């Protein structure tokens, strides 16, 4: 008999769902065609273990987590039911270790089978144990690192505070340099005309030096002959005598400055200088009065006699100096 289209669609949906169910369980590692035993494990905390997580024996998947129940009458402990292949002989003393499934997360049950003891029957209880996960290990290792990092941050904060003070000092120095640059810029602007004139003078001086160099070249050409003439002179003795003369002049100037000798006393004795100055002033006044009133100081007596046997006349001249007082 022929099936209707609706029956065919329904049958196809049932087959697809059946294949999906068997495929999903096959991918999880469950063998639906083999018989298995169920074992119970009680944990205080399963750290995210879920149904269908694998049960592993030495790296081989031998079962899966079948169910998880909460035991509220026992302090909310968790009863985990494990579905393990029947050919695996689980003896008394075996442990179900809750462990991390990898770096990406997930949990697995590591089955550690006891080498001795009677074989457990289905629905017997295994010993529960938990391994420190990767996160716990990382946390344990990271705590000292975090403490050191905290101490390092404290030191870095202290260093940063020091740099803050240094930065303030540098800012002040930079502001001072900026003010100095502004003052220098203003000075250059104010003296721009002087600088231009100085540059022009330097250019003229350079041109003059170039012209002078041209004029000196013929003279330098003649210095060879003059140098030959100087070689014949005793320049060493001349320089020695000149040096000795300079040394003596230095000593003489030192004595004068120290007040030794007549010139030294004249140069350093203020009283002597004042007396000489006063004497010169008095002499000047005396000479002036003498020139204007000579009769006050000089008296002339001229007596002429004739000698009886000679033709010459004898003149007796007597000059009497009355007084040098200008008031007479």
C-alpha positions as CSV (number, residue, x, y, z in Angstrom):
1,X,0.0,0.0,0.0
2,X,1.1,3.5,-0.7
3,X,1.8,6.0,2.0
4,X,0.4,9.4,1.8
5,X,2.7,12.4,1.6
6,X,1.9,13.4,5.2
7,X,2.9,9.9,6.5
8,X,6.2,10.1,4.5
9,X,7.0,13.5,5.9
10,X,6.3,12.2,9.5
11,X,8.4,9.1,9.0
12,X,11.2,11.1,7.6
13,X,11.1,13.4,10.6
14,X,11.2,10.5,13.1
15,X,14.2,9.0,11.3
16,X,16.0,12.3,11.3
17,X,15.4,12.9,15.0
18,X,16.5,9.3,15.8
19,X,19.7,9.8,13.8
20,X,20.3,13.2,15.5
21,X,19.9,11.6,18.9
22,X,22.2,8.7,18.2
23,X,24.7,11.0,16.4
24,X,24.8,13.5,19.3
25,X,25.4,10.7,21.9
26,X,28.0,9.2,19.6
27,X,29.9,12.5,19.4
28,X,29.7,12.7,23.2
29,X,31.4,9.3,23.5
30,X,28.4,7.3,24.5
31,X,28.0,3.9,23.0
32,X,24.3,3.2,22.9
33,X,24.7,-0.4,21.9
34,X,27.0,-1.3,24.8
35,X,25.8,-1.9,28.4
36,X,27.1,0.4,31.2
37,X,27.2,0.6,35.0
38,X,26.2,3.6,37.0
39,X,28.2,4.8,40.0
40,X,27.5,7.6,42.4
41,X,29.8,10.4,43.6
42,X,29.0,13.1,46.2
43,X,30.8,16.5,45.8
44,X,30.6,19.7,47.9
45,X,31.1,21.8,44.8
46,X,31.3,20.7,41.2
47,X,32.7,24.0,39.8
48,X,30.5,24.0,36.7
49,X,30.3,20.3,35.9
50,X,27.4,19.5,33.7
51,X,25.6,16.5,32.4
52,X,27.3,14.7,29.5
53,X,30.8,15.8,30.6
54,X,33.2,12.9,30.0
55,X,34.6,10.4,32.4
56,X,38.3,9.7,31.5
57,X,40.6,6.8,32.4
58,X,44.2,7.5,31.6
59,X,43.2,9.9,28.9
60,X,40.5,7.6,27.4
61,X,36.9,8.5,27.6
62,X,35.1,5.5,29.3
63,X,31.8,7.2,30.2
64,X,30.0,10.3,30.9
65,X,28.1,12.3,33.6
66,X,24.6,10.9,33.5
67,X,22.8,13.1,36.1
68,X,23.4,15.7,38.8
69,X,21.1,16.1,41.8
70,X,21.1,18.4,44.9
71,X,21.0,16.8,48.3
72,X,19.3,19.5,50.3
73,X,19.0,17.3,53.4
74,X,22.8,17.0,53.4
75,X,23.8,20.7,53.2
76,X,23.1,21.1,49.5
77,X,25.8,18.6,48.5
78,X,25.7,17.4,44.9
79,X,25.1,13.8,43.9
80,X,26.7,13.0,40.5
81,X,25.7,9.9,38.7
82,X,28.4,8.5,36.4
83,X,27.7,6.2,33.4
84,X,30.8,4.0,32.9
85,X,31.3,1.2,30.4
86,X,30.5,-2.2,31.9
87,X,33.8,-3.7,30.7
88,X,35.7,-1.3,33.1
89,X,36.2,-3.1,36.4
90,X,35.9,-0.4,39.1
91,X,37.2,-1.7,42.4
92,X,36.6,-0.5,45.9
93,X,38.8,2.5,46.8
94,X,38.6,3.9,43.2
95,X,38.3,7.7,43.1
96,X,36.4,10.1,40.8
97,X,38.6,13.2,40.5
98,X,37.0,16.4,39.4
99,X,39.5,18.1,37.1
100,X,39.7,20.8,34.5
101,X,39.2,19.7,30.9
102,X,41.7,22.1,29.4
103,X,42.8,25.7,29.0
104,X,39.5,26.6,27.4
105,X,37.4,25.5,30.4
106,X,35.1,22.6,30.9
107,X,35.2,19.9,33.5
108,X,36.0,16.2,33.3
109,X,35.9,13.3,35.8
110,X,39.3,11.6,36.0
111,X,38.7,7.9,37.0
112,X,41.5,6.5,39.2
113,X,40.8,2.7,39.5
114,X,42.2,1.0,42.6
115,X,44.5,-1.9,41.7
116,X,43.1,-4.2,44.4
117,X,39.9,-4.8,46.2
118,X,36.5,-6.2,45.3
119,X,34.8,-5.0,42.1
120,X,32.0,-2.5,42.8
121,X,28.5,-3.2,41.7
122,X,26.3,-0.8,39.8
123,X,25.0,2.2,41.8
124,X,27.9,1.9,44.3
125,X,29.6,5.1,45.5
126,X,33.1,6.2,44.5
127,X,35.5,8.3,46.5
128,X,35.2,12.0,45.5
129,X,38.2,14.2,45.1
130,X,38.9,17.5,43.5
131,X,42.1,18.7,41.8
132,X,43.1,22.3,41.9
133,X,42.1,23.7,38.6
134,X,44.2,25.8,36.3
135,X,42.5,28.9,37.5
136,X,43.3,28.0,41.1
137,X,46.9,27.3,40.2
138,X,47.1,30.6,38.3
139,X,45.6,32.4,41.3
140,X,48.0,30.8,43.7
141,X,51.0,31.7,41.5
142,X,49.6,35.1,40.7
143,X,49.1,36.2,44.3
144,X,52.8,36.7,45.0
145,X,53.2,38.4,41.6
146,X,50.4,40.7,42.4
147,X,51.9,41.5,45.8
148,X,55.2,42.3,44.1
149,X,53.4,44.3,41.5
150,X,51.7,46.2,44.3
151,X,55.0,46.9,45.9
152,X,56.4,47.9,42.6
153,X,53.5,50.3,42.0
154,X,54.2,51.9,45.4
155,X,57.8,52.5,44.4
156,X,56.8,53.7,41.0
157,X,54.4,56.1,42.6
158,X,57.2,57.4,44.8
159,X,59.4,57.8,41.7
160,X,56.6,59.5,39.9
161,X,56.2,62.0,42.7
162,X,60.0,62.7,42.4
163,X,59.6,63.1,38.7
164,X,56.7,65.5,39.4
165,X,58.9,67.7,41.5
166,X,61.6,67.4,38.8
167,X,59.0,68.3,36.2
168,X,58.0,71.4,38.1
169,X,61.7,72.5,38.3
170,X,62.1,71.8,34.6
171,X,59.0,73.8,33.8
172,X,60.4,76.7,35.8
173,X,63.8,76.4,34.0
174,X,62.0,76.3,30.6
175,X,60.0,79.4,31.6
176,X,63.2,81.2,32.6
177,X,64.8,80.2,29.2
178,X,61.7,81.4,27.5
179,X,61.9,84.8,29.3
180,X,65.6,84.9,28.4
181,X,64.8,84.2,24.8
182,X,62.2,87.0,24.8
183,X,64.7,89.5,26.3
184,X,67.4,88.4,23.9
185,X,64.9,88.8,21.0
186,X,64.0,92.3,22.2
187,X,67.6,93.2,22.6
188,X,68.4,92.1,19.0
189,X,65.4,94.0,17.7
190,X,66.5,97.1,19.5
191,X,70.1,96.8,18.3
192,X,69.3,95.7,14.8
193,X,70.6,99.0,13.4
194,X,73.8,98.7,15.4
195,X,74.3,95.1,14.4
196,X,73.8,96.1,10.7
197,X,76.3,98.9,11.1
198,X,78.7,96.6,12.9
199,X,78.4,94.1,10.0
200,X,79.0,96.8,7.5
201,X,82.1,97.9,9.4
202,X,83.3,94.3,9.5
203,X,82.8,94.0,5.8
204,X,84.9,97.2,5.3
205,X,87.5,95.9,7.7
206,X,87.7,92.7,5.8
207,X,88.1,94.6,2.5
208,X,90.8,96.7,4.1
209,X,92.6,93.6,5.4
210,X,92.5,92.1,2.0
211,X,94.0,95.3,0.5
212,X,96.6,95.4,3.2
213,X,97.4,91.8,2.5
214,X,98.1,92.7,-1.1
215,X,100.4,95.5,0.0
216,X,102.2,93.3,2.5
217,X,103.1,90.6,0.0
218,X,105.9,92.6,-1.6
219,X,107.2,93.5,1.9
220,X,107.1,89.9,3.0
221,X,109.1,89.0,-0.1
222,X,111.8,91.3,1.1
223,X,111.9,90.0,4.7
224,X,114.1,87.1,3.6
225,X,117.0,89.5,3.0
226,X,116.2,91.4,6.2
227,X,116.1,88.1,8.1
228,X,119.5,87.2,6.8
229,X,120.8,90.5,8.1
230,X,119.1,89.9,11.5
231,X,120.8,86.5,11.7
232,X,124.2,88.4,11.8
233,X,123.1,90.4,14.7
234,X,123.5,89.3,18.3
235,X,119.8,89.3,19.0
236,X,120.2,87.1,22.1
237,X,122.4,89.5,23.9
238,X,120.2,92.5,22.8
239,X,117.1,90.7,24.1
240,X,118.9,89.9,27.4
241,X,120.0,93.5,27.9
242,X,116.5,94.7,27.0
243,X,115.0,92.3,29.5
244,X,117.5,93.4,32.2
245,X,116.6,97.1,31.5
246,X,112.9,96.3,31.8
247,X,113.5,94.5,35.1
248,X,115.4,97.5,36.4
249,X,112.6,99.8,35.3
250,X,110.1,97.6,37.1
251,X,112.2,97.7,40.2
252,X,112.5,101.5,39.9
253,X,108.8,101.9,39.5
254,X,108.2,99.6,42.4
255,X,110.5,101.7,44.6
256,X,108.8,104.9,43.5
257,X,105.4,103.4,44.2
258,X,106.6,102.2,47.6
259,X,107.9,105.6,48.6
260,X,111.6,104.8,48.4
261,X,114.0,107.5,47.3
262,X,113.4,111.1,46.4
263,X,111.0,110.4,43.5
264,X,109.2,107.9,45.7
265,X,108.7,110.4,48.5
266,X,107.7,113.0,46.0
267,X,105.1,110.7,44.5
268,X,103.7,109.3,47.8
269,X,104.3,112.0,50.5
270,X,101.2,114.3,50.3
271,X,102.7,116.7,52.9
272,X,105.9,117.2,50.8
273,X,103.8,117.7,47.7
274,X,101.7,120.3,49.5
275,X,104.8,122.2,50.8
276,X,106.4,122.2,47.4
277,X,103.2,123.4,45.9
278,X,102.9,126.2,48.5
279,X,106.5,127.2,48.0
280,X,106.0,127.4,44.2
281,X,102.9,129.5,44.7
282,X,104.8,131.8,47.1
283,X,107.7,132.1,44.6
284,X,105.3,132.9,41.8
285,X,103.8,135.7,43.9
286,X,107.3,137.0,44.9
287,X,108.5,137.1,41.2
288,X,105.3,138.8,40.2
289,X,105.8,141.5,42.9
290,X,109.5,141.8,42.1
291,X,108.7,142.4,38.4
292,X,106.1,145.0,39.2
293,X,108.0,146.8,42.1
294,X,111.7,146.2,41.6
295,X,112.6,149.3,43.7
296,X,111.3,147.6,46.8
297,X,113.9,145.0,46.7
298,X,117.0,146.4,44.8
299,X,119.1,149.6,45.4
300,X,121.8,150.6,42.9
301,X,124.9,152.7,43.8
302,X,127.2,153.5,41.0
303,X,130.5,155.4,41.8
304,X,132.9,156.4,39.0
305,X,136.5,157.1,39.6
306,X,139.4,158.1,37.4
307,X,142.8,156.7,37.9
308,X,145.6,159.3,37.7
309,X,148.0,157.5,35.5
310,X,145.5,155.6,33.3
311,X,142.9,156.5,30.8
312,X,140.5,153.8,31.9
313,X,137.7,154.6,34.2
314,X,137.1,152.3,37.2
315,X,133.5,151.8,38.0
316,X,132.6,150.6,41.5
317,X,129.2,149.1,41.4
318,X,127.5,148.2,44.5
319,X,124.3,146.4,44.5
320,X,122.5,146.4,47.8
321,X,119.6,144.1,48.3
322,X,117.4,145.7,50.9
323,X,114.8,143.2,51.8
324,X,112.8,140.5,50.1
325,X,109.7,141.3,51.9
326,X,107.1,142.5,49.4
327,X,105.4,144.7,52.0
328,X,108.4,147.1,52.3
